[in-house]
Amino acid sequence: MSERSSLTSQPAAVYAVAFACVVSFMGIGLVDPILPALRDSLEASESQVTLLFTSYLVVTAVAMLVTNAVSSRFGAKRTLIIGLVLIIVFAAAAGSSGSIEGIVAFRAGWGLGNALFIATSLSAIVSSARGGFAGAIILYEAALGLGIAAGPLLGGVLGNISWRGPFYGVAVLMTIALVAIAWRLPDTGRPPERTSLAAPLKALRHRGLLTLSIAALLYNWGFFTMLGYAPFPMDLGITQLGLVFFCWGLLVAFFSVVGAPWLQDRLGTAVTLYIAFSAFALDLAAMAIWTTHAGIMAGCVIAAGIAIGINNTLTTQAVMSVSPVERPVASAAYGFVRFIGGGLAPFAAGRIVEHSSVHVPFAIAAVAVLLAAAVLSTVHRTLAVADEQLRHPHTEADDDVRGEVADEFGGASGAIDEVVHSR
């Protein structure tokens, strides 16, 4: 079967995990349409409301450091179930809260469950999906895109009833996902070896993984500035915001699954990412200029889905390709760094606006994304070698891969062998 095999020919267990991924990723954009409503209903400042993103994503980032240790002690299925239970409990608690401080605190607990789920679900899909590694990443990103698209739409529909509705909606959907995983995902037991708590931080000593993670941190600064703060200057109703971010999410999904592989085949990973980063930076620059024009802002948000869909798929695939450590450890290390950027950006945007103007956060975000492209360029050759190995696995190119990886990672023969033979 092709590396980019059909999304319709997977085992039932993969679909169960993918459905849970869709619901999990709904949590990212779910609160977008209700951010202004939360500000007004709970008499909170914009920077306080953006803490819903910050508490959620920063806790997700830090918790990424322990996900592998937990999974190696409890097994993948039990870890997924623990993560889902935490999300259900804290999403329902957030919906029942009566203060912005309470919602922010419960979103932090939600982030803990999300970290356990995200890191483990990616490795579960990669290990169970048919069609090889690239096909599994595309399937995962398809779930991400659908979740990101559906989240704002659901948030808009339920938010029109009450700002509490989106939180309760996630709790219900995650309960369904919990039942599906408990029923369909086989229990593979505990791994033969336990992963140490320090493994993700040690993995960041590898130049390729660290460089891509830093690029992702900068890119996520731009991404979550847009996602977490753009709803305020647009000044639209709940339904209108839901539709804007729904259209954005549809483009994320399409370009994650269709656009990114097509461009990668023709231009290569590095060149495609340079173009996508540059396009996103220009989009953010336009937001910085026309921040107070609701129509232009809405168009820029929707258009950003193109670059974000491409970036999400190819950066995740690149991290998994160049890292000389096990993929779950690489995922945790990468997630830790990138979610730090995503978590701090919305809160920083709110604080910056309080002390300067509404245009400045988007200008800073544009510069951050351009810096991401510059950082990425320092591992251009490594990405080119990974592309070649993806197209022609297990060929004489192994010797070239070995040489390139030795150059990038300092030569540890065991790590080099693992990279060469795992691709």
C-alpha positions in Angstrom: 0.0 0.0 0.0 1.2 3.5 -0.8 2.7 5.8 1.9 -0.3 8.1 1.2 -2.8 5.4 1.4 -6.5 6.0 1.6 -8.0 7.3 4.8 -10.8 4.8 4.4 -8.9 1.6 4.8 -7.7 1.6 8.4 -8.4 -0.7 11.3 -11.3 0.1 13.6 -8.9 0.9 16.4 -7.3 3.7 14.3 -10.7 5.3 13.7 -11.5 5.1 17.4 -8.3 7.0 18.2 -8.8 9.4 15.3 -12.3 10.3 16.4 -11.0 11.0 19.9 -8.3 13.2 18.3 -11.0 15.1 16.4 -12.8 15.9 19.7 -9.5 16.6 21.5 -8.5 19.2 18.9 -12.0 20.7 19.0 -10.8 22.0 22.4 -8.3 24.3 20.8 -10.7 26.4 18.8 -13.9 25.7 20.7 -13.6 28.8 22.9 -12.8 31.2 20.1 -16.4 32.2 19.3 -17.2 32.7 23.0 -14.1 34.7 24.0 -15.9 38.1 23.7 -19.0 36.7 25.4 -16.9 35.4 28.3 -15.2 38.8 28.6 -18.6 40.5 28.8 -20.5 37.9 30.9 -17.8 37.5 33.5 -16.6 41.1 33.4 -13.0 40.1 32.7 -10.2 41.8 30.8 -9.1 40.5 27.4 -5.8 39.3 28.8 -7.6 37.4 31.6 -9.8 35.7 28.9 -6.7 34.7 26.8 -5.5 32.8 29.9 -7.9 30.1 28.8 -5.4 29.4 26.0 -2.3 30.0 28.2 -3.3 27.8 31.1 -4.4 25.0 28.7 -1.4 25.1 26.4 1.4 25.8 29.0 0.2 22.9 31.2 0.0 20.7 28.0 3.6 21.7 27.2 5.0 20.9 30.6 3.0 17.7 31.0 4.4 16.5 27.7 7.7 15.9 29.6 6.0 13.1 31.6 3.7 11.5 29.0 6.2 8.9 27.9 7.1 8.0 31.5 3.4 7.5 32.3 2.7 5.6 29.0 5.7 3.3 29.5 4.4 2.4 33.0 0.7 2.1 32.2 0.6 1.2 28.5 -0.8 3.2 25.6 -4.5 2.3 26.1 -4.6 3.0 29.8 -2.7 6.3 29.3 -5.2 7.4 26.6 -8.1 6.5 28.9 -6.6 8.5 31.8 -6.1 11.5 29.5 -9.7 11.3 28.3 -11.1 11.0 31.8 -9.2 14.1 32.8 -10.5 16.0 29.8 -14.1 15.0 30.5 -13.9 15.9 34.2 -12.2 19.3 33.7 -14.3 20.3 30.7 -17.5 19.7 32.6 -16.0 21.6 35.6 -15.1 24.6 33.4 -18.7 24.7 32.2 -20.0 24.7 35.8 -17.6 27.4 36.9 -18.9 30.9 37.8 -15.7 32.9 37.4 -12.9 33.5 34.9 -10.3 32.3 37.4 -12.2 29.0 37.8 -12.4 28.4 34.1 -8.7 29.2 33.7 -7.8 26.7 36.4 -10.0 24.0 35.0 -8.6 24.6 31.5 -5.2 23.8 33.1 -6.5 20.4 34.3 -7.9 19.9 30.8 -4.5 20.6 29.4 -2.9 17.9 31.6 -5.4 15.3 30.1 -4.8 16.7 26.7 -1.0 16.2 26.9 -1.4 12.6 28.0 -3.8 12.0 25.1 -2.1 13.9 22.3 1.4 12.4 22.8 0.0 8.9 23.1 -2.6 9.1 20.3 0.0 10.1 17.7 2.2 7.1 18.5 -0.9 4.9 18.6 -2.0 6.0 15.2 1.6 5.7 13.8 1.9 2.1 15.1 -1.6 0.9 14.1 -2.3 2.7 10.8 -1.9 1.0 7.4 0.0 2.8 4.7 3.3 3.6 6.5 4.6 6.5 8.5 3.7 9.3 6.1 0.1 8.0 5.7 -0.3 7.8 9.5 0.9 11.4 9.9 -1.6 12.6 7.3 -4.4 10.6 9.1 -3.4 12.3 12.4 -3.3 15.8 10.8 -6.7 15.1 9.1 -8.1 14.5 12.6 -6.4 17.7 13.8 -7.9 19.7 10.9 -11.4 18.3 11.3 -11.2 19.0 15.1 -10.0 22.5 14.6 -12.7 23.1 12.0 -15.5 21.6 14.0 -14.5 23.2 17.3 -15.4 26.8 16.4 -18.6 25.7 14.7 -19.7 23.7 17.8 -18.6 26.6 20.0 -20.7 29.0 18.0 -23.8 26.8 18.0 -23.7 25.9 21.7 -22.3 29.3 22.7 -25.5 30.9 21.4 -27.4 28.9 24.0 -24.9 29.7 26.8 -21.2 30.2 27.1 -21.2 27.1 29.2 -22.5 25.0 26.3 -19.2 24.4 24.5 -17.5 23.0 27.6 -20.4 20.6 28.3 -20.4 19.6 24.6 -16.7 18.5 24.8 -17.4 16.5 27.9 -20.2 14.6 26.2 -18.2 14.0 23.0 -15.1 12.9 24.9 -17.3 10.4 26.8 -18.3 8.9 23.5 -14.6 8.8 22.4 -13.7 7.1 25.7 -16.2 4.4 25.1 -14.9 3.9 21.5 -11.3 3.6 22.6 -12.1 1.3 25.5 -14.1 -0.9 23.2 -12.0 -0.9 19.9 -8.4 -0.2 20.8 -6.6 -3.4 21.8 -4.5 -3.4 25.0 -0.9 -3.9 24.0 0.2 -3.9 27.6 3.2 -2.1 29.0 6.3 -1.6 26.9 9.2 -3.8 27.7 11.3 -0.9 28.9 10.3 2.2 30.9 11.1 5.6 29.6 12.8 8.0 32.0 11.4 11.3 32.9 14.4 13.0 31.5 14.2 11.4 28.0 12.3 14.3 26.2 14.8 16.9 27.5 17.7 14.7 26.6 16.3 14.3 23.1 16.5 18.0 22.6 20.3 17.7 22.7 20.0 16.5 19.1 20.4 19.4 16.7 17.8 18.5 14.2 15.0 18.0 16.8 15.9 21.1 18.8 16.1 23.3 15.6 12.7 22.1 14.3 11.2 22.5 17.8 12.5 26.1 18.1 11.1 26.8 14.6 7.7 25.4 15.7 7.8 27.5 18.8 8.2 30.7 16.8 5.6 29.6 14.2 3.1 28.7 17.1 3.6 32.2 18.5 2.1 33.5 15.3 -0.5 30.8 15.1 -1.9 31.3 18.6 -1.7 35.1 18.4 -4.1 34.8 15.6 -6.2 32.1 17.2 -6.3 33.5 20.7 -6.5 37.2 20.1 -8.0 37.9 16.6 -11.6 37.3 17.8 -11.4 40.5 19.9 -10.6 43.2 17.3 -13.0 41.5 14.8 -15.8 42.4 17.1 -18.3 39.9 15.6 -21.1 37.9 17.1 -20.8 34.3 18.3 -22.3 32.8 15.2 -20.2 34.9 12.9 -17.0 34.1 14.7 -17.9 30.5 14.7 -18.3 30.6 10.9 -15.1 32.5 10.3 -13.0 30.0 12.3 -15.0 27.1 10.8 -14.0 28.2 7.3 -10.4 28.6 8.5 -10.5 25.1 9.9 -11.7 23.6 6.7 -8.7 25.0 4.9 -6.5 23.7 7.6 -7.9 20.2 7.2 -7.8 20.3 3.4 -4.2 21.6 3.1 -3.1 19.2 5.9 -4.3 16.2 4.0 -4.2 17.2 0.3 -2.1 20.3 -0.1 0.9 19.5 2.0 1.7 16.1 0.5 1.1 17.5 -3.1 3.5 20.4 -2.5 6.0 18.2 -0.6 6.2 15.8 -3.6 7.0 18.6 -6.0 9.0 21.1 -4.0 10.4 19.1 -1.0 9.7 19.7 2.7 12.1 22.6 3.3 11.0 24.7 0.3 7.3 24.1 0.9 7.8 25.2 4.6 9.7 28.3 3.6 6.8 29.3 1.3 4.2 28.5 3.9 6.0 30.4 6.7 6.5 33.4 4.4 2.9 33.4 3.3 1.7 33.2 6.9 4.0 36.0 7.9 2.5 38.2 5.2 -1.0 37.3 6.3 -0.1 38.3 9.9 1.4 41.6 8.6 -1.9 42.3 6.8 -3.7 41.7 10.1 -1.3 44.1 11.8 -2.1 46.9 9.3 -5.9 46.4 9.0 -6.6 45.1 12.6 -9.7 47.3 13.0 -11.3 46.3 9.7 -13.5 43.3 10.5 -13.9 42.1 6.9 -10.2 42.1 6.1 -9.4 40.5 9.4 -11.9 37.7 8.8 -10.5 37.1 5.3 -6.9 37.0 6.7 -7.9 34.5 9.4 -9.6 32.2 6.9 -6.7 32.5 4.4 -4.2 31.6 7.2 -5.7 28.1 7.2 -3.8 27.3 4.0 -0.4 28.0 5.4 -1.2 26.5 8.8 -2.5 23.2 7.3 0.7 22.8 5.3 2.9 23.7 8.3 1.1 21.4 10.7 1.6 18.3 8.6 5.1 18.9 7.3 6.7 20.1 10.6 5.2 17.1 12.5 6.5 14.7 9.8 9.9 16.4 9.7 10.3 16.1 13.4 9.5 12.4 13.3 11.8 11.9 10.3 15.0 13.6 11.6 14.9 12.7 15.3 17.3 9.9 16.3 15.1 8.9 19.3 11.9 6.9 19.6 8.9 8.7 18.0 6.9 9.0 21.2 9.9 10.7 22.9 10.4 13.0 19.9 6.7 13.9 19.9 6.8 14.8 23.6 10.0 16.9 23.3 8.7 18.7 20.2 5.3 19.2 21.9 6.9 20.7 25.0 8.8 23.4 23.1 6.1 24.3 20.6 3.2 24.5 23.0 5.2 26.9 25.2 5.1 29.3 22.4 1.5 28.7 21.7 0.5 29.1 25.3 2.3 32.4 26.0 1.4 34.2 22.8 -2.4 34.9 23.4 -1.7 36.3 26.9 1.2 38.3 25.7 -1.0 39.7 23.0 -3.6 40.9 25.5 -0.9 42.5 27.7 0.8 44.2 24.8 -2.5 45.7 23.6 -3.0 47.1 27.1 0.3 49.0 27.0 0.5 49.8 23.2 -2.0 49.3 20.4 -4.1 46.5 18.9 -1.8 46.3 15.9 1.4 45.4 17.7 0.8 41.7 18.6 0.2 40.8 15.0 3.3 42.6 13.9 5.3 40.7 16.5 3.7 37.5 15.3 4.7 38.2 11.7 8.3 38.7 12.7 8.2 35.5 14.8 7.1 33.4 11.8 9.7 34.9 9.6 12.3 34.0 12.2 10.9 30.4 12.2 11.7 30.2 8.5 15.2 31.4 9.2 15.8 28.9 11.9 14.4 26.1 9.7 16.9 27.0 6.9 19.8 25.9 9.2 18.7 22.2 8.8 17.8 22.5 5.1 20.2 19.6 4.1 18.9 17.3 6.8 15.3 17.8 5.6 16.4 17.1 2.0 18.0 13.9 3.0 14.8 12.9 4.9 12.8 13.6 1.8 15.0 11.4 -0.3 14.7 8.6 2.2 10.9 9.0 2.4 10.8 8.6 -1.4 13.3 5.7 -1.6 13.4 3.8 1.7 15.9 1.1 2.4 18.1 1.8 -0.7 21.7 2.6 -1.3 20.8 6.1 -0.1 21.2 4.7 3.5 24.9 5.5 3.3 24.1 9.1 2.4 21.6 9.3 5.3 24.2 7.8 7.7 26.7 10.5 6.7 24.2 13.4 6.9 22.9 12.2 10.2 26.4 11.9 11.5 27.1 15.5 10.5 24.0 16.7 12.2 24.0 14.7 15.4 27.6 14.3 16.2 28.1 10.7 15.1 26.7 8.3 17.8 26.5 5.1 15.8 23.5 3.6 17.6 21.5 6.8 17.0 22.6 6.9 13.4 21.6 3.3 12.8 18.2 3.9 14.4 17.6 6.9 12.1 18.7 5.1 9.0 16.6 2.0 9.6 13.5 3.6 11.2 12.8 5.7 8.1 
